[in-house]
Amino acid sequence: MNRIAVFGAGSWGTAFSMVLADAGNEVALWGRRPELIEAINATGTNPDYLPDVPLPGGITATADPAEAAVGADFAVLTVSAQSLRAGLASWRPFLGPDTVLLSLMKGVERGSALLMSEVIAEVTGAGPERIAVVSGPNLVREIASRQPAASVVACRDEGLARRLQAACHTSYFRPYTSTDVVGCELGGAVKNVIALAVGIIDGLGLGDNTKAALMTRGLSETTRLAGAMGADVHTLAGLAGLGDLVATCSSPLSRNRTFGACLGRGMTLAQAAAETRQTAEGVTSCESVLALARRHRVDMPITETVVSIVHGGAPAGAAVTSLMSRAAKPERIESGAAS
């Protein structure tokens, strides 16, 4: 049995804690609000995020990071991408020198344009053999309902990836392993930006042809960036790429798609945030994704359009028309993606 600390008592942290507990691990779930922690321990549910889902035995909630981290084999990080650096800096003194750091976050840090694994390495000094990520089509509500799902556990150390795979393998959650950390992280981060675009299209009342085109071309953008950053482009044809993209762009459970739909219907950024109420990582990460694209000289027109709407105030309908009016060119299938 592993002892696992999960930092972040939101919906995804809670749902993944269920997976870990169902796989036979002892889980300490950390949250920053004592009143929520008390409610979780008292009721056996997370009343703020998954109120109708009974939590399995093996999960204990705490507001004390030292208590959560003591003796932990793995520390699972599930806070928002933009709060990771500050949170991890405060938890670092309590983490053991051999504790494995597992990121469930799908974003790119604002300002630095660092991937989450890079932020973890920078803050903790941990080497790549201690840092791993989980990414894939993992809509929280479905996992909390124990509906069948699959994902990817990626680590540069293949042996560690297999250890983590065993730690979260249940009858309903099937993890695969990979050594391509960068590819898995980019798939998870950029699909949120593409899901915003698909949501905007939905909010504008446009149809499935348009959405299919955006998803396909969005995958192409992601694959180009992944290749430029040294990832295995074939990763983007798998669960952490295409799989996650399809789920996030297609489901009404997707925060980013829902946020985009609000923008497409004419809501302001503040109004869309109030409507969705939970973090849509693509909103804060899209500028950083575009910064990565420019740094690596990769053309990402869909990402540029999303940034122009979300942060530049461009009218959604006009921005989409501008995107569609770009110069025509051939579609070339190279290295597993359309270019």
N, C-alpha and C positions, 0 to 999 in steps of 0.2 A: 504493500500500500504506500502510495506517495502522499506527502503532505503538501498541499498546494495553496498558496496565497493568491487570491483574486482581488486586484486593486480596481475598484469601480463597481458600485452596486446599482448601476443603471440596468436597462433591459438586457443588453447583450452580456454584461458581466454576470447577471443573475442567471440567464439562460445557459451560459457556458459553465457556470458553477453546477447547474443541474446535470449537464453532460458529464462533467468530471466526477460528481458524486455517484451518478449511475454507473460509471466505469469502475467504481470501487475505491475512489480516493477520499482522503480527509481534506475538506475544503474550508478555508477561512476566508470569508467574503468581507472585504473592507469597504466601508462607505464613509463619507465625510460628515454626514448628518446624524448625530446620536439618536434623534427621534425616529428616523427611518430604521436604524439598526435595531433599536428596541422593538419596533413593530415587527420586523422580520423575525427576530428571535421569539417574540411572544405569539405570533400568529402562524408562523411557518409559511408565510407568503411575503412577497414584496408588494405592499399595497399601493405604492406610487407608480410602479412600472408593469408588474404582472400580477394584478390583484386577485385574479381568478385561478392562479396556477399554484397548487400545493408544492412546496419544495421538498425534495427527498431528504431523508436522513443523511447525515454526513456533512451537512453545511452548517457552519456557525458564523454568524455575522458579528463584526466588531468595528468600532470607530477608532481603534488604537492600531496604528500601522506596525508598531513593534510586536504586538500580540499576533497580528496577522502573519508577520514574516518569520516569527521564531521557528526554526527547524524546517523551513520550507525548502523542498527540493526544487520546486518551480514557482516563479512569481509571474502571474498572468496579468497583463496590463490592458485595461479595457476603458480607460478614460478617453475623453475627446482628444483628438490629435494635437490641438493647440494648447491643451493644458498638460500634456505629458511632461515636458521639460521641468516645469516647476514642481509637479507632483513627484516625479522620480527623484529629483534632488532632495526632497524632504524624506523620501522613503529609503534612499540609498544607505544611510547609516545602519538600518535594521536588516539589510539583506546580507546573507552569508556569502563568502568569497566564491562558493561553488554553485550558488543558486542560479538556475537557468531562467533567463528572462524571455518571456513569450508575449509577443505583441498580437493583439486582436484588432488593432486600430487600422483604419483605411483612410489615410490622409497624408498630406505633405505639409511640413511645418512652414507657417507663414514667416516671411523674412529670410530665413536661411535656405528654404527649398530643400530641406533634408527629409529623407524618408524616415519612417519611425525607427527602423533598425539603426540608422545612423545617429539619431538623437539618443537612443539608448546607449550606444557605444560611447558617444561623446560625454554623456552625463555620468555614466558608471565606470567607464574605462574597461568594460568587459570586451573580451575578444569575440570573434565571430563564432567560435565553438560554444559560446554560452548564450547566443542570441538566436531566437527563432520567431517565425510568424505563422499565423493561421489565416488563411484566406480562401474564399469560395462563396458559392451561392447559399448564404446562411441567413435567411430572413428569420428574425428573432421569434416572432409569434409561432411560426411553424416548428421551430426547434423546441420551444417551450411546450408545444403540444406533442412533442416526441414523434413528429412526422419524419419519415426517412429523408436524410440529407447527407451530402458528401462535401468534403473540403480538402484542403491541402495544408500539410504541416511542412514548412520549409526551413532548413537550416544548412549552413555550409558543411556542418558535421553530419554526415548521413546517419551515423550511429545514434546521435542525439535525436535526430528527426524520427527515427524508429522508436526511441523511448517515449517521445511525446505522442507518437501515433498510438502506442499501446495505452497511454494514460487517458486518452479521450475516445477510445473506440467502444461504442455501445451497439446495441441491436438496431438503433435508429440513426446513429451518427457514424459515418464511415470516412475516416481520414486516409488520404494518400500522402506519400512523402515526396519531397523534392529537395534538391540542393540549390535551387534558383531563388534565393531570397528576393533579389531585386525585381525579377519578373513577377513574382507573386505579389509583392507590395505595389508595384505599378498597376497591375491589373485591378487590385482593390481600390486604389486611389482614383485612377482615371475613370473607372466605370461610374463613380459618383458624379463626375462632371457630365458624362454622356447621359446619365439618367436625368440630370437637371434639364438637359436639352430635350430629351424625349418628353418629360413632363410639360415643358413649355409648349411643345407641339400639341400635346393633349389639351392643354388649357386654351390654345388657340382654336381648337375644334378641328384640327387636321387629322388625317386618317392613318391607317396602318402602313400604307406604302411609304409615307414620309418617315414614320417611326422606324421601319425596317431599314431604310436607307441610312438614317442617323446611327443606328446600332452597328450596322456593317462598316460604315466609314469611321465610326468611333473606335471600333476594334482595330481598324487599320492605323489610326492615329496612335493608339496605345502601343501597338506592335512596333511602329517606327521608333517611338521614344524608347521602348525597352531595348531594341537592338542597338540604338545609339549609346545606351548606358551600360552595355555589356551583358545584358540578360539573354537567356535562351528564348528566342522569339516563339518557339513551339510551346512554351509555357502559356502563352496567351490564347492558344487554341484549346486549352484545357479548363478545368474547374475554376482556377484562379483568374482566368481571363474571360473566355466566352461564357462559361457557366455563370459566373457572378454578374456579368454584364446583362445577360438575358433575364435573370431573376430580378435584378434591381431596376431594369428599364420596363419590365412587364407587370410587376406586381403593385397593386394598390397599397401593400404593406410597406413599400419602399419610401423612406423619408425623403430622399433626394428627388424621386419622381414626383411625389406629392408636393414638395416645395416648388419644383419647377412648374407644376400645373397651376399653382397659385399665382406665380409670376405671369404665366401665359394668360390667365384670366384678368390681368391688369392690377393685381395687388402690388403694393410696395414691398420692399425687402422686409421692413418691420412688420407689415401685415401678414406676410407669408410666414415669418418666424413665429408670430403669435398663433397662427392657424395650426402649424405643425407641432409646435411646443417642444420637440426634441431636436437634438443636433443633427443637421444635415451637413455632413463633412464636406460635400462638394462645394458648398457655399464659401467656406473659409479656405478650402484647398485649391480652388480653380485658378487663382492668381499664381499660386506656387507651382502648379502643374505647368502653366504657361511660361513661368520663369525657367523651369527645367527645359522646356521645349526650345526656348530661345538660347539658353546656355549651350545646348547640344545641337543647335541649328536644325531643328526638326519642325516641319510645317504641321500645325495642328489647328486648322480653321474652325472646327466645331468648338474646341476649347476657347479659342479667341472670341467666338461669337457669344459663348456663355459668359465669359468675363465682361464683355461689352454690355450685356443685359443686366447681369447681377451687380456689377460694381461700376459700370460706366453709365448706367441709366438709359441705355439705348432701348427704344420701343421694341418689344419682342417681335411683332409682325414684320417690321422693317428690317430687323437684324436677320431674320430667317430668309427674307427675300434677298438680301445682300449675299448671304451664304450660298443660296441656290444660283445666284447670278455670276459666281466666279467662273473664270475661263474654263471651258471644257477640256478634258484631256482623256487619254486612254486609261482603262483600268488594267493594272499589271499585278499579277499575283506573284509575289516574291517572298521567299523565306516564310511561307505559311500565312501571309496576310496580303490583302489587297493594298497596293500602294498608290 
